[in-house]
Amino acid sequence: MSLPKINKFVLDSLTGEPLDALKAAARRARVAALTMVNAAKSGHPAGAFSSMEMFLTVYGVADLTPENCNEIKRDYVIISHGHTSAGVYAALSEWGFIDRDEAMAHFRNCGSAFQGHIERNVPGIDWGTGNLGQGLSAGVGFALAQRANNHKGRVYVLMGDGGQTKGQIAEARRMAVKENLTGLTALIDYNDIQLSGERKNIMPCNIKEIWEADGWEAVEVDGHSFTELYDALKKAGSNGKPTVLLCHTIMGKDGGIMEGKADYHGKAVPVDAYAEIVKGLGEDPATLDRAIERRKNPPTYKGRKIDFPPVPNIDTGKPFDYEGKKISDNRGAFGKALADVGKLNYKVEGRTPILVFDCDLLPSVMTGKFREECPENFIQCGIQEHSVATASGTASIAGVVSLWAEFGVFGIDEVYNQQRLNDINHAGNKTVLTHVGLDVGEDGKTHQCIDYVGLMRNMFGWKLVVPVDPNQTDRATRWMLKTPGDICMAVGRSKIDALKYYSGDYKFEYGKADKLREGGSPAGSTDGAIFALGYTAQIALNAAEILERENNLKVSVYAVSCPLAPDIDAIKEAANSNFILTLEDHNVNTGMASVMILEAARAGIALPKLKTLGVTRYGASGTSDQVRKEMGISAEQVAQEFLKGRA
């Protein structure tokens, strides 16, 4: 019996043959999910059975099909409890997204698209999950992107009940209500059982009450009734609020020994139990034998190709030039460039919308001017960094340029897991970290983000830009907004010199180290070189002047603004000298120097004698100049260390 067409709620209600067809699909899908887990000898079968009617109904009613699943203007579905992947794949196979037999045979098989937790390379999966509690934030991001694109679509988020105690979900609930995202609907698999036992014995939580307290409409339904699910989903949002469906279900529904137990939350059932369950569902137990036999061969389906979002259609404008000493801080130059680009593109037909997210730091991260120029595209989220890190990531793959400006310790240290999932999902999140390194001043140790290079280095897709001065910051900001993929820009708070090198026709080029000072001697050899990260290049320039004035040494200075992409040509050139010093206001063991040295070794470059200067402990509270001096990286101290290291 073929499945009925129910997407976009074309039926008034589910009765008769359409209802019978969906019930038959649920039986087949349960067999498919159980077969996947038993063929792989691992997985989460009971939760897959519990959520099955939810999966089938949502994928049925959503404006999400095998034909439009790669487009932007459609509905979005997020499965937050990604461990129920076998059930998701089974439901997707019923709606024609994937091949059922391939999924059953190669679930959790290396090289297969059907991984243990859902990933975007499977058609119909809009966000790879598994880390519980992030799905609702993802839904908020998709809904905000839909609104920015003037698309009145729906967003569905399916979750388990055990994860409802996580704080990020509360953040996302409040964001959804504050932004009036009535097209966002959440469904909770309310079976009262978690991996370790009954929910009430693990961490009790008044689920309905906390959703209602945050302003959602909470509707209770039978989570195994297609009719009730269909009717409730159809009405969702009609009262002017986001809606959550509390779907009362049975763990392991129709799964024999799995029913109502936590035992098979995360493991396969015995073979004899498999046969009994499959027979009870009206299917052939030999299905498992066929899947295991097919599993002996390599997977044939690798999934769809997931790349970074396309190049946005925006006008990046003309860069501003800054001149003079202590004229601006880099964060100010970023804010001015962002507002300029925002104004050029705001509500211009055909242009990609630019959304800017803020966590109550507008005056400090310099996004206020953007808010003035583009009020409807500025999203004030309050102090809710975990949810914002996810929401800005999902928005970036749904047809907008998405930017989040935040203090370094909150935008990467606190939300590393969320930024890691942005990386895994090939998002296009632009994260601007202010107050990085020791340039935080009196805020002290807790606010000194001295590990952002090391953290970003752990991931595979992120680009990192640490500008030298306001001129380079302006140009890097415009480049970042136009460039696909996850990009982090890190800036300090102090006013610094504007260098002529980066003004005029200078064009930012990712991965290029800029030679700001030429070393050398009459013999043509250099007396040494300094590689400096970001604004510390200005400290290096001052140190080089001291060395020339007091010691007659001509030292080359290379400014590094892309520490994750070392300039091999610059390193080769500097290696011809007799000494290299690296300078950064970052943990000296995990920052620019460590990346440079590793990449030089990989490239077969024999480095001369080398000394690394940077942060060796948590800094004190004081002015930025005082803190740097205490850490031993003022211009005078750098010059002294250069002489000692070269000796």
Secondary structure, 3 states (H helix, E strand, C coil): CCCCCCCCCCCCCCCHHHHHHHHHHHHHHHHHHHHHHHHHCCCCHHHHHHCHHHHHHHHHHCCCCCCCCCCCCCCEEEECCHHHHHHHHHHHHHCCCCCHHHHHHHCCCCCCCCCCCCCCCCCCCCCCCCCCCCHHHHHHHHHHHHHHCCCCCCEEEEEECHHHHCHHHHHHHHHHHHCCCCCEEEEEEECCEECCEEHHHHCCCCHHHHHHHCCCEEEEEECCCHHHHHHHHHHCCCCCCCEEEEEECCCCCCCHHHCCCCCCCCCCCCHHHHHHHHHHCCCCCHHHHHHHHHHCCCCCCCCCCCCCCCCCCCCCCCCCCCCEEEEEEHHHHHHHHHHHHHHHHCCCCCCCCEEEEECCCHHHHCCHHHHHHCHHHEEECCCCHHHHHHHHHHHCCCCCEEEEEEEHHHHHHCCHHHHHHHHHCCCCCEEEEECECCCCHHHCHHHCECCHHHHHHCCCCCEEECCCCHHHHHHHHHHHHHCCCCEEEECCCCEEEECHHHCCCCCCCCCCCEEEECCCCCCCCCCCEEEEECCHHHHHHHHHHHHHHHHCCCCEEEEECCCCCCCHHHHHHHCCCCEEEEEEEEECCCCHHHHHHHHHHHCCCCCCEEEEEEECCCCCCCCHHHHHHHHCCCHHHHHHHHHHHHC
